[in-house]
Amino acid sequence: MSRRVVVTGLGVVTSLGFEVPDFWDRICAGKSGVGPIARFDCSDYKVRFAGEIKEFELIEHMQIEAKDVKRLDRFVQFAMAAAAKAVRQSGMDFSKGDQYRNGVLIGSGIGGLEEIEQQHNQLFDRGPSRVSPFMIPKLMVNAASGNISVNWQLRGPNSAVATACASATNAIGDAFRLIQLDHADVMITGGSEAAITPMGLSGFARMAALSTRNEEPERASRPWDKDRDGFVIAEGSGVLVLEEFEHAKKRGANILAEILGYGMSADGNHMTAPDPEGRGAARAMQCAIKDAKINASDIDYVNAHGTSTPLGDKAETFAIKTVFAEHVRKIAVSSIKSQMGHLLGASGGVEAVACVLALQNQVAPPTINLDNPDEGCDLDYVPHEARPMPIRRILKNSFGFGGHNACLVLERVM
């Protein structure tokens, strides 16, 4: 049994805004959410900037007791806020109906890194008796899914995905599949990440994965540009409410978009470097398109993974050319990571929200900072400015360390 799956709610917490309209306006205006890190002193660090979220208080975004907030890691707080916004937009009343038909699936690449660091310091500074009893339930990757489930008393499918930077897209795809196969009617899904910590920043910098453009942080994320030197680490959450079509229609929900297909694959090549020929990425795209029961020529816009890394951008371009063949010159491709940085396991959630908004508004988001395309990076990357254009179907890509590839196809609801 295969059932139609639609999107009825959107929520974001990003460096470009906490409300969906503000987020979209800034995306279309080509604004950057990247700047100097303020949460801790990183003056001695090789990298001193990020897509950091400032002035965030969970209590301002949902009804919750202050004492309960202290029991939630930052990545869980982001997810809770984004979920609250998505649920409000969806108009779902979870107190009615069968709670066993409502579920949660939130991805995170790293989980509660801040809690790990804080409790590690407690252990070695003050001894084992000073480690928090809330440490384990705060740091677990499934803490976001679990807390969302508890808050809305959802008793249907509940899980978490940790596939590095593909986590949120895998989570959305898995939630899509659960509804398709009649295991649930409604799923709260997406991703959340809060890895801008001393350890997180140091670890990625030591891998030489991050841009070191400290003097021009807002220009550091530059997918496909010949002067790119790595990605910009970012934090936040993007959450969607997915719903079975007839269920949404029956309650008079505002349907924002439809998810048509989901594909995934592995590179089987290296733990951090992509397959240089993009074979795994191409396979995931082809699987998503096949699952959607459409042709590659039916795609109008590709929301790319586009991290601004020398190897990754070329591999993705190669993969897109493989999948679309002669149609590749008729599609637009762009990366909003140029504006926000890379939210790691949350990136696919925020980008899926952007895809729904692109379908609704018939606008392809821009790739900012793309001044001089690198050799071999010769697609239509929508440089600098958002582009009004007819968009019926979007392919959304996410690729992660470990060779994880996940792709979605979304369609405009006419």
N, C-alpha and C positions, 0 to 999 in steps of 0.2 A: 504494500500500500504506500503510495507516494502522495503527500499532501502539499499544497502550496504554502509557502512561508513568507510572511510580510513583516516589515518593520513598522512599529507603531509608536516608538519612543526613542529619544536621543538624549544623551547627557555627556558633558565633558568637564574635565578639570585640566586646564592646560596653562602654559605660560602666555598664551594668547587670549585667555579669558576663561571664566567659569560658567558663562551662559552661552548656549548654542548660537543665538543671533550675533552676539559680540564676537565670538570665535570666528564665525563665517565672514563677518564684515572685515575683520583684520586679515583673514586669509586672502580675501578678494582684493584688499588694498595693498597686498604685498608686504605687510608688516612683519617684523622679526620679533620673536619672543626670547631671543638669546641675549645674555648679558653676563656681567661679572657675578660670581657666586657670592652670596651674602650670608648664608646659613652657618658657615664656619670659616675660619682663617685659612686661606689656601695660598698665602703670599709666597710660600716656599715651594709650591707645587709647579710642575711643568705646565699644567693646564689649569687656568683660573676662571673659566667661564662655562656656562651651561644654559640649557633651557629650563631654568629654575622657576618654581612656583613661589610667589611671594604673598604674604598677608593672607594665608589660607587658614580658616577656622571652620572645622566641620560643623560646629553648632550653628553656624550661620546658613548652612545649606540644608539641614534636615533637623527634625525633632529628635534630640538625643541628650541624655544627661551628661554633664561635664565629667563626672566620675567614670562614665563608660568610655568616653573618648580616650582617657588615659590608658585604657586597656587595648587600644588599637594602634598598630604600627601605621606609619605615615602612608604606606601604599594601600592599606585597608581603608584609611580615612578618605583617600582620593576615590577609591572604588565606591564607597558608601555614598559619597556626595554625588558622583556621576549617576549612580543607580537611582538615587532619589529624584534627580532631575528627569531621567528617562521615564521612570514610573509615573511621575506627575504629568508629563506630556502624553503618555499613552492613555491616561484616564482609567487605568486598571484599578479596580477595587478588589484587592486580594482577600478581603474578609468574606467575599461572596464566592460561591461556586466550590469546586473540588480542589482543595489545596494540593492534592497529590498529582494534579495535572499542571502545576506551576513549578518551574525549576530555575536553577542558577548555574552558570558556567563561566567563570572568570579566569583569564590567563594572567600569568606573571612570570617573567624570566628569572627573577631573583628572589622576590618575596621580601621578607622583613630584614633587610640588610642593616638598617639603622638600629634595630633592636639587638641584633647579633653584636654589633660593635659596642653598643652601650653596655650590654650585660657582660661582654668580655672584659671591658674596663672595670666594671664592678667586681668581677671575680678576682682579678689580679691586684686591684687597689685595696679592696675591702674584705675579700675572702668569700668562700662559697655560700655562706649563710646570707650574704647580701644580694645574691642573684635573685631577680624578680620571679615570683611564682607564675607570673603572666607571660614569661619569656616565650615559652614554646607556643602557646596559642596565638601570640602576637606575630611570630616570625614565619609561621607555616605558610607555604605558597597557597594553600587552600583556605587561609583565614579570610580572604575577601569573599569567596563564595559562601563560606560558612556563616559569616556575620550578616551578609545580605539575606540569606535564607532565614536566619533567626529573626532578623528585624521585621521581615514581612510574613513570617510564619509560613514559608513555602516548603512543602514536603515532597515535591516531585524530584526529578533527577537533579543531583547536585554533585558537581565535580570541579576540578581545576586542571589547567593545562600549563606545563612548563616546557616549552620548546624554544627557549631563548627569544629571539626577536620575532618569531612566528607565533608566539603564544596566543595573542589576542585573536589573530585570524583563525588559528586552529580552534580556539574556543567558540568563536562565532560559527564556524563551519560545523563543529560537533553539535552545537545547540540547534542549528538548522536541521541537521540530520535527525536529531531526537524528535523534533516536531514532525518532520517528513514521515518518519516511521511510526507515528502515533504513540510515542512514549510520553509526550507532553503536548499541551496546547499553547503554553506561554513560557518563554525562557528569557531571563535577564542575563545578558552576556556581553563580553568585551574583554578589556584588559586593564591592568593597573601596575604602576612601577614607581619606586622611589629610591633609586640607587645613587643619587647625588649625595654621597657621604664621603668622608675621608678615604675609606677603604675602596669604595666603588670607583671614585675618581682616580685613585692611585693605581688600581688594578688595570683599568682600561688604558690609562696613560702608559703604564709599563709595557703593555702589549703593542704600543705604538699604533693604537687604533684610533686615537682622538686627534682632532685638529689642534694645533698649537698656536693658532692665530689670536693670541691674547690681546693684541692692540686693536683688533677689529672683530670682536666676537660676533656682531650681527652679520658679518660677511663671511664667517668661517664655514658655515654649511653651504656647500656649492656643488650639488650633484652634477656630474658629467662635465664640470669645468676643468680645464687642464691644470689649474692651480689648486685643485682640491688636495687636502693633505690629511683627511680622516673625518670621522663623524663627530658631531657635537652631542654629548650626553644630555638627556632631558628627562623630565619626570611628568607624571600626571595619569589621567585615566580617561578612557572613552568607553561608554556603555550603551547598548541598544536593547530595546525590548523587541523580541521576535515573537510572532504570534501566527497561529494557523489562520489562513485566510478567512474561512467561514466563521470561525470564532470571532475574529476581529469585526467582520461584516455584521454579524448578528448583534453585537453590542454597540454598533454605530461608531467604531473607532476611526480616526483619521489615519488612513494608510499612507505611509510616506514613501515606500519603495518595496520591491519584492526581491528576495534572494532566489536566484535561479540555479546556481551550481557551486560546487565546492570540490577542490582538488588538492592533493598533497603528495609529496614525494621526498626522497632523500638524495643528496648528492653522492654519498658514499665515497667522499673524496678526501676531506680534511676537516679537523675540528673547528677551524676558524676561517680558512680560505675557501671561497666558492669554487666550484668547478669552473675553470677558465672559459669553457665553451658553453656554460649555462645549461647543460643538459638536464640537470635535476629541476631547475627553475622552469625550463620549457615544458617538461613533463607535467609539472603541477598545473601550469596554465592550460595545457591541452586537456588535462583531466577535468578541470573546472568547466571549460567550454563544452566538453562532451557531456558532462553531467547536466549542464544547463539545456542540452538538446538544441544547441544553436551552432552556427559556423563561426570561425574566427573572424570572418568578414562582417559579422553582425555586431562586433565590438566597436564603439566609437571613441572610447577614452580608456587609457590604462593609468590607474593610480599606482605608480611604481614604488618599489621598496626604496630605491634611490637614496642611499645613505651618505653619499659624498666620500666614499672610500675608493682609492685608485682601482682595486681589483673588482669590487662589487658592482660598480656602475657599468664597467665594460662587460662583465659577465651577464648582467641583466639586459643590457642592450642587445647583446648577441642572442640571448634567449628570446627576446621579443621579436627579433628579426626571423628567428627560426619558426616561431609559432605563426606569425602573421604573413610571412612571405611577401608577395607583391602588395597586399593590403596594408603593409606597415607604413606606407607613405600617406595613408588616408586617415590614420588615427593620431590623436594627441596623447602625449605621455608627460606626466609631471610628478614632482615629489614635493609634498608640503613639509618634508623634513628640512628643506632649505629655509623654512621660516621658524620652525619650532625646535629643530634638532631631532635626535633619535630617542624616542621614549622606550626603547628596548621592547620588553614584552607587552607594553601598552600601546605601541605604535599602531598596530593593526586595528585596535578599537577606535582610536581617535581618527585614523584615516578612513575607516568604514563610515563613521559619522560624516566626514567630509564628502565621501562618495554619495551618500544619500542626499546631502545638501546640493551637490553638483547636479544630480538628477532633477531635483526639485526646481532649482534655479536656472538650469541649462547654462551652466558656466563651468569651464575647466579651470581649476586653481592654477596659479603660476608656479614656476620654478624660479625663485629669485637667486641672485648672485651668479647666474649663468652668463658670464661675459665672453668667455672664449671656450667653446666646446672642445673637448679633448679629441684626439685622433680616434676614429672608430665610433665616437659618440655623436651620431649624425641623424638622430630622429627629431621629430617635432616635440620638443620638451616644454613648450609654452613658456618661453623665457620672459621673466620680469613682470609681465602683466597678465591678470586673469583674462580669459577669453570667452565671451558669450558664443555658444555654438550648440547645435542640436546634439543632445546626448540621450540616447535611449538605453544603451547598455554599457556597463563599466566592468572592466577586469581589475581586481584589486590584488596586488602582490605583497607577500611578506616572506622574507627569508631569514633564517637564524643560524647562529653558531651551532655546529653539530651537523650542518647540512640539511636542516629542516626547511622545507618549502611548503607554503600554504597559499592558496588563491581562492578568491570568491568571484562570482559573477552576480552583479546587481542590475535590476531593470527598473526603469521608470514606470510608475503606475499611471496609465492613461485615463 
